[in-house]
Amino acid sequence: MKRLLTAFIALVAVTSLLSGCGQKGPLYLPDDSQADAAQTE
C-alpha cells in the first residue's frame, strides 16, 4: 500500500512538472507596447 502511494505521488509530481513545459524557449516579460496593441485590436 505504501509503495502504491509513493508511486502515485511520483506520477503526479512528474505530470505536473511536464505540464509546465508547454512553451519552449526562454521566459520573458512582454513589453507594454505589445500588450497595448493586443488590447486595441
CHARMM internal coordinates of N, CA and C (Angstrom, degrees):
IC EDIT
DIST 1 N 1 CA 1.4582
DIST 1 CA 1 C 1.5310
ANGL 1 N 1 CA 1 C 110.06
DIST 1 C 2 N 1.3235
ANGL 1 CA 1 C 2 N 116.51
DIHE 1 N 1 CA 1 C 2 N -43.97
DIST 2 N 2 CA 1.4582
ANGL 1 C 2 N 2 CA 120.37
DIHE 1 CA 1 C 2 N 2 CA -179.23
DIST 2 CA 2 C 1.5295
ANGL 2 N 2 CA 2 C 110.94
DIHE 1 C 2 N 2 CA 2 C -65.53
DIST 2 C 3 N 1.3410
ANGL 2 CA 2 C 3 N 115.61
DIHE 2 N 2 CA 2 C 3 N -35.67
DIST 3 N 3 CA 1.4682
ANGL 2 C 3 N 3 CA 119.87
DIHE 2 CA 2 C 3 N 3 CA 179.17
DIST 3 CA 3 C 1.5275
ANGL 3 N 3 CA 3 C 110.79
DIHE 2 C 3 N 3 CA 3 C -67.61
DIST 3 C 4 N 1.3129
ANGL 3 CA 3 C 4 N 116.79
DIHE 3 N 3 CA 3 C 4 N -38.44
DIST 4 N 4 CA 1.4628
ANGL 3 C 4 N 4 CA 121.38
DIHE 3 CA 3 C 4 N 4 CA 178.41
DIST 4 CA 4 C 1.5229
ANGL 4 N 4 CA 4 C 110.87
DIHE 3 C 4 N 4 CA 4 C -64.71
DIST 4 C 5 N 1.3135
ANGL 4 CA 4 C 5 N 116.76
DIHE 4 N 4 CA 4 C 5 N -42.22
DIST 5 N 5 CA 1.4631
ANGL 4 C 5 N 5 CA 121.00
DIHE 4 CA 4 C 5 N 5 CA 178.78
DIST 5 CA 5 C 1.5343
ANGL 5 N 5 CA 5 C 110.95
DIHE 4 C 5 N 5 CA 5 C -64.42
DIST 5 C 6 N 1.3294
ANGL 5 CA 5 C 6 N 117.27
DIHE 5 N 5 CA 5 C 6 N -41.28
DIST 6 N 6 CA 1.4582
ANGL 5 C 6 N 6 CA 121.39
DIHE 5 CA 5 C 6 N 6 CA 178.54
DIST 6 CA 6 C 1.5292
ANGL 6 N 6 CA 6 C 110.52
DIHE 5 C 6 N 6 CA 6 C -63.97
DIST 6 C 7 N 1.3255
ANGL 6 CA 6 C 7 N 117.05
DIHE 6 N 6 CA 6 C 7 N -42.39
DIST 7 N 7 CA 1.4609
ANGL 6 C 7 N 7 CA 120.91
DIHE 6 CA 6 C 7 N 7 CA 178.41
DIST 7 CA 7 C 1.5271
ANGL 7 N 7 CA 7 C 110.68
DIHE 6 C 7 N 7 CA 7 C -64.26
DIST 7 C 8 N 1.3128
ANGL 7 CA 7 C 8 N 117.70
DIHE 7 N 7 CA 7 C 8 N -40.27
DIST 8 N 8 CA 1.4607
ANGL 7 C 8 N 8 CA 121.38
DIHE 7 CA 7 C 8 N 8 CA 179.42
DIST 8 CA 8 C 1.5290
ANGL 8 N 8 CA 8 C 111.15
DIHE 7 C 8 N 8 CA 8 C -65.22
DIST 8 C 9 N 1.3194
ANGL 8 CA 8 C 9 N 116.92
DIHE 8 N 8 CA 8 C 9 N -43.16
DIST 9 N 9 CA 1.4651
ANGL 8 C 9 N 9 CA 120.84
DIHE 8 CA 8 C 9 N 9 CA 178.47
DIST 9 CA 9 C 1.5236
ANGL 9 N 9 CA 9 C 110.49
DIHE 8 C 9 N 9 CA 9 C -63.65
DIST 9 C 10 N 1.3249
ANGL 9 CA 9 C 10 N 117.13
DIHE 9 N 9 CA 9 C 10 N -40.87
DIST 10 N 10 CA 1.4610
ANGL 9 C 10 N 10 CA 120.98
DIHE 9 CA 9 C 10 N 10 CA 178.07
DIST 10 CA 10 C 1.5309
ANGL 10 N 10 CA 10 C 110.33
DIHE 9 C 10 N 10 CA 10 C -64.14
DIST 10 C 11 N 1.3113
ANGL 10 CA 10 C 11 N 117.69
DIHE 10 N 10 CA 10 C 11 N -40.88
DIST 11 N 11 CA 1.4638
ANGL 10 C 11 N 11 CA 121.72
DIHE 10 CA 10 C 11 N 11 CA 178.91
DIST 11 CA 11 C 1.5260
ANGL 11 N 11 CA 11 C 111.11
DIHE 10 C 11 N 11 CA 11 C -63.41
DIST 11 C 12 N 1.3107
ANGL 11 CA 11 C 12 N 117.19
DIHE 11 N 11 CA 11 C 12 N -43.39
DIST 12 N 12 CA 1.4727
ANGL 11 C 12 N 12 CA 121.18
DIHE 11 CA 11 C 12 N 12 CA 178.50
DIST 12 CA 12 C 1.5272
ANGL 12 N 12 CA 12 C 110.19
DIHE 11 C 12 N 12 CA 12 C -64.28
DIST 12 C 13 N 1.3284
ANGL 12 CA 12 C 13 N 117.45
DIHE 12 N 12 CA 12 C 13 N -40.60
DIST 13 N 13 CA 1.4642
ANGL 12 C 13 N 13 CA 120.64
DIHE 12 CA 12 C 13 N 13 CA -179.80
DIST 13 CA 13 C 1.5260
ANGL 13 N 13 CA 13 C 111.03
DIHE 12 C 13 N 13 CA 13 C -65.26
DIST 13 C 14 N 1.3173
ANGL 13 CA 13 C 14 N 117.86
DIHE 13 N 13 CA 13 C 14 N -45.20
DIST 14 N 14 CA 1.4650
ANGL 13 C 14 N 14 CA 121.21
DIHE 13 CA 13 C 14 N 14 CA 179.98
DIST 14 CA 14 C 1.5270
ANGL 14 N 14 CA 14 C 110.34
DIHE 13 C 14 N 14 CA 14 C -65.28
DIST 14 C 15 N 1.3161
ANGL 14 CA 14 C 15 N 117.27
DIHE 14 N 14 CA 14 C 15 N -40.93
DIST 15 N 15 CA 1.4660
ANGL 14 C 15 N 15 CA 120.55
DIHE 14 CA 14 C 15 N 15 CA 179.16
DIST 15 CA 15 C 1.5230
ANGL 15 N 15 CA 15 C 111.38
DIHE 14 C 15 N 15 CA 15 C -63.19
DIST 15 C 16 N 1.3120
ANGL 15 CA 15 C 16 N 117.10
DIHE 15 N 15 CA 15 C 16 N -41.76
DIST 16 N 16 CA 1.4641
ANGL 15 C 16 N 16 CA 119.56
DIHE 15 CA 15 C 16 N 16 CA -179.54
DIST 16 CA 16 C 1.5242
ANGL 16 N 16 CA 16 C 111.08
DIHE 15 C 16 N 16 CA 16 C -69.45
DIST 16 C 17 N 1.3232
ANGL 16 CA 16 C 17 N 117.85
DIHE 16 N 16 CA 16 C 17 N -34.66
DIST 17 N 17 CA 1.4584
ANGL 16 C 17 N 17 CA 120.11
DIHE 16 CA 16 C 17 N 17 CA 177.05
DIST 17 CA 17 C 1.5269
ANGL 17 N 17 CA 17 C 111.15
DIHE 16 C 17 N 17 CA 17 C -68.22
DIST 17 C 18 N 1.3197
ANGL 17 CA 17 C 18 N 117.34
DIHE 17 N 17 CA 17 C 18 N -40.71
DIST 18 N 18 CA 1.4541
ANGL 17 C 18 N 18 CA 120.41
DIHE 17 CA 17 C 18 N 18 CA -179.47
DIST 18 CA 18 C 1.5256
ANGL 18 N 18 CA 18 C 112.59
DIHE 17 C 18 N 18 CA 18 C -71.60
DIST 18 C 19 N 1.3056
ANGL 18 CA 18 C 19 N 117.42
DIHE 18 N 18 CA 18 C 19 N -27.03
DIST 19 N 19 CA 1.4642
ANGL 18 C 19 N 19 CA 119.67
DIHE 18 CA 18 C 19 N 19 CA -179.49
DIST 19 CA 19 C 1.5298
ANGL 19 N 19 CA 19 C 111.25
DIHE 18 C 19 N 19 CA 19 C -70.17
DIST 19 C 20 N 1.3014
ANGL 19 CA 19 C 20 N 117.89
DIHE 19 N 19 CA 19 C 20 N -21.46
DIST 20 N 20 CA 1.4570
ANGL 19 C 20 N 20 CA 121.51
DIHE 19 CA 19 C 20 N 20 CA 177.58
DIST 20 CA 20 C 1.5089
ANGL 20 N 20 CA 20 C 113.64
DIHE 19 C 20 N 20 CA 20 C -82.87
DIST 20 C 21 N 1.3149
ANGL 20 CA 20 C 21 N 118.16
DIHE 20 N 20 CA 20 C 21 N 0.98
DIST 21 N 21 CA 1.4638
ANGL 20 C 21 N 21 CA 121.92
DIHE 20 CA 20 C 21 N 21 CA -176.16
DIST 21 CA 21 C 1.5292
ANGL 21 N 21 CA 21 C 111.65
DIHE 20 C 21 N 21 CA 21 C -99.38
DIST 21 C 22 N 1.3000
ANGL 21 CA 21 C 22 N 118.30
DIHE 21 N 21 CA 21 C 22 N 25.82
DIST 22 N 22 CA 1.4563
ANGL 21 C 22 N 22 CA 120.09
DIHE 21 CA 21 C 22 N 22 CA -177.01
DIST 22 CA 22 C 1.5062
ANGL 22 N 22 CA 22 C 113.56
DIHE 21 C 22 N 22 CA 22 C -71.74
DIST 22 C 23 N 1.3134
ANGL 22 CA 22 C 23 N 118.76
DIHE 22 N 22 CA 22 C 23 N -35.20
DIST 23 N 23 CA 1.4585
ANGL 22 C 23 N 23 CA 121.61
DIHE 22 CA 22 C 23 N 23 CA -178.03
DIST 23 CA 23 C 1.5234
ANGL 23 N 23 CA 23 C 108.85
DIHE 22 C 23 N 23 CA 23 C -98.95
DIST 23 C 24 N 1.3209
ANGL 23 CA 23 C 24 N 115.45
DIHE 23 N 23 CA 23 C 24 N 122.07
DIST 24 N 24 CA 1.4528
ANGL 23 C 24 N 24 CA 120.17
DIHE 23 CA 23 C 24 N 24 CA 179.24
DIST 24 CA 24 C 1.5201
ANGL 24 N 24 CA 24 C 109.01
DIHE 23 C 24 N 24 CA 24 C -88.76
DIST 24 C 25 N 1.2858
ANGL 24 CA 24 C 25 N 116.60
DIHE 24 N 24 CA 24 C 25 N 154.22
DIST 25 N 25 CA 1.4609
ANGL 24 C 25 N 25 CA 121.57
DIHE 24 CA 24 C 25 N 25 CA 178.04
DIST 25 CA 25 C 1.5110
ANGL 25 N 25 CA 25 C 111.46
DIHE 24 C 25 N 25 CA 25 C 98.63
DIST 25 C 26 N 1.3121
ANGL 25 CA 25 C 26 N 115.97
DIHE 25 N 25 CA 25 C 26 N 176.19
DIST 26 N 26 CA 1.4627
ANGL 25 C 26 N 26 CA 120.53
DIHE 25 CA 25 C 26 N 26 CA -177.16
DIST 26 CA 26 C 1.5256
ANGL 26 N 26 CA 26 C 112.04
DIHE 25 C 26 N 26 CA 26 C -71.40
DIST 26 C 27 N 1.3060
ANGL 26 CA 26 C 27 N 115.85
DIHE 26 N 26 CA 26 C 27 N 150.91
DIST 27 N 27 CA 1.4551
ANGL 26 C 27 N 27 CA 120.85
DIHE 26 CA 26 C 27 N 27 CA 176.37
DIST 27 CA 27 C 1.5299
ANGL 27 N 27 CA 27 C 109.14
DIHE 26 C 27 N 27 CA 27 C -78.56
DIST 27 C 28 N 1.3084
ANGL 27 CA 27 C 28 N 117.30
DIHE 27 N 27 CA 27 C 28 N 147.12
DIST 28 N 28 CA 1.4547
ANGL 27 C 28 N 28 CA 121.49
DIHE 27 CA 27 C 28 N 28 CA -179.60
DIST 28 CA 28 C 1.5162
ANGL 28 N 28 CA 28 C 109.21
DIHE 27 C 28 N 28 CA 28 C -152.76
DIST 28 C 29 N 1.3083
ANGL 28 CA 28 C 29 N 114.99
DIHE 28 N 28 CA 28 C 29 N 158.65
DIST 29 N 29 CA 1.4603
ANGL 28 C 29 N 29 CA 120.58
DIHE 28 CA 28 C 29 N 29 CA 173.19
DIST 29 CA 29 C 1.5217
ANGL 29 N 29 CA 29 C 107.67
DIHE 28 C 29 N 29 CA 29 C -95.26
DIST 29 C 30 N 1.3167
ANGL 29 CA 29 C 30 N 119.29
DIHE 29 N 29 CA 29 C 30 N 132.19
DIST 30 N 30 CA 1.4648
ANGL 29 C 30 N 30 CA 120.89
DIHE 29 CA 29 C 30 N 30 CA 179.76
DIST 30 CA 30 C 1.5262
ANGL 30 N 30 CA 30 C 110.89
DIHE 29 C 30 N 30 CA 30 C -67.20
DIST 30 C 31 N 1.3280
ANGL 30 CA 30 C 31 N 114.85
DIHE 30 N 30 CA 30 C 31 N 147.08
DIST 31 N 31 CA 1.4653
ANGL 30 C 31 N 31 CA 119.83
DIHE 30 CA 30 C 31 N 31 CA 176.41
DIST 31 CA 31 C 1.5211
ANGL 31 N 31 CA 31 C 109.56
DIHE 30 C 31 N 31 CA 31 C -69.75
DIST 31 C 32 N 1.3375
ANGL 31 CA 31 C 32 N 116.36
DIHE 31 N 31 CA 31 C 32 N 153.90
DIST 32 N 32 CA 1.4622
ANGL 31 C 32 N 32 CA 120.21
DIHE 31 CA 31 C 32 N 32 CA 178.20
DIST 32 CA 32 C 1.5232
ANGL 32 N 32 CA 32 C 111.07
DIHE 31 C 32 N 32 CA 32 C -65.12
DIST 32 C 33 N 1.3126
ANGL 32 CA 32 C 33 N 118.03
DIHE 32 N 32 CA 32 C 33 N -34.67
DIST 33 N 33 CA 1.4584
ANGL 32 C 33 N 33 CA 120.84
DIHE 32 CA 32 C 33 N 33 CA -178.52
DIST 33 CA 33 C 1.5288
ANGL 33 N 33 CA 33 C 110.93
DIHE 32 C 33 N 33 CA 33 C -65.99
DIST 33 C 34 N 1.3269
ANGL 33 CA 33 C 34 N 117.99
DIHE 33 N 33 CA 33 C 34 N -35.66
DIST 34 N 34 CA 1.4589
ANGL 33 C 34 N 34 CA 120.46
DIHE 33 CA 33 C 34 N 34 CA 178.13
DIST 34 CA 34 C 1.5295
ANGL 34 N 34 CA 34 C 110.37
DIHE 33 C 34 N 34 CA 34 C -69.06
DIST 34 C 35 N 1.3022
ANGL 34 CA 34 C 35 N 117.67
DIHE 34 N 34 CA 34 C 35 N -38.73
DIST 35 N 35 CA 1.4561
ANGL 34 C 35 N 35 CA 120.98
DIHE 34 CA 34 C 35 N 35 CA 179.93
DIST 35 CA 35 C 1.5265
ANGL 35 N 35 CA 35 C 110.48
DIHE 34 C 35 N 35 CA 35 C -67.32
DIST 35 C 36 N 1.3342
ANGL 35 CA 35 C 36 N 117.58
DIHE 35 N 35 CA 35 C 36 N -40.03
DIST 36 N 36 CA 1.4613
ANGL 35 C 36 N 36 CA 121.04
DIHE 35 CA 35 C 36 N 36 CA 178.86
DIST 36 CA 36 C 1.5197
ANGL 36 N 36 CA 36 C 110.96
DIHE 35 C 36 N 36 CA 36 C -66.67
DIST 36 C 37 N 1.3190
ANGL 36 CA 36 C 37 N 118.44
DIHE 36 N 36 CA 36 C 37 N -39.19
DIST 37 N 37 CA 1.4573
ANGL 36 C 37 N 37 CA 121.85
DIHE 36 CA 36 C 37 N 37 CA -179.89
DIST 37 CA 37 C 1.5271
ANGL 37 N 37 CA 37 C 110.82
DIHE 36 C 37 N 37 CA 37 C -65.34
DIST 37 C 38 N 1.2976
ANGL 37 CA 37 C 38 N 118.17
DIHE 37 N 37 CA 37 C 38 N -36.76
DIST 38 N 38 CA 1.4603
ANGL 37 C 38 N 38 CA 121.57
DIHE 37 CA 37 C 38 N 38 CA -179.94
DIST 38 CA 38 C 1.5316
ANGL 38 N 38 CA 38 C 110.77
DIHE 37 C 38 N 38 CA 38 C -69.61
DIST 38 C 39 N 1.3208
ANGL 38 CA 38 C 39 N 117.58
DIHE 38 N 38 CA 38 C 39 N -32.72
DIST 39 N 39 CA 1.4547
ANGL 38 C 39 N 39 CA 120.07
DIHE 38 CA 38 C 39 N 39 CA -178.34
DIST 39 CA 39 C 1.5319
ANGL 39 N 39 CA 39 C 111.33
DIHE 38 C 39 N 39 CA 39 C -77.09
DIST 39 C 40 N 1.3323
ANGL 39 CA 39 C 40 N 118.81
DIHE 39 N 39 CA 39 C 40 N -30.14
DIST 40 N 40 CA 1.4528
ANGL 39 C 40 N 40 CA 120.61
DIHE 39 CA 39 C 40 N 40 CA -176.45
DIST 40 CA 40 C 1.5193
ANGL 40 N 40 CA 40 C 112.63
DIHE 39 C 40 N 40 CA 40 C -80.67
DIST 40 C 41 N 1.3323
ANGL 40 CA 40 C 41 N 117.96
DIHE 40 N 40 CA 40 C 41 N -19.07
DIST 41 N 41 CA 1.4695
ANGL 40 C 41 N 41 CA 119.92
DIHE 40 CA 40 C 41 N 41 CA -177.67
DIST 41 CA 41 C 1.4961
ANGL 41 N 41 CA 41 C 113.01
DIHE 40 C 41 N 41 CA 41 C -78.32
END
COOR INIT
IC SEED 1 N 1 CA 1 C
IC BUILD
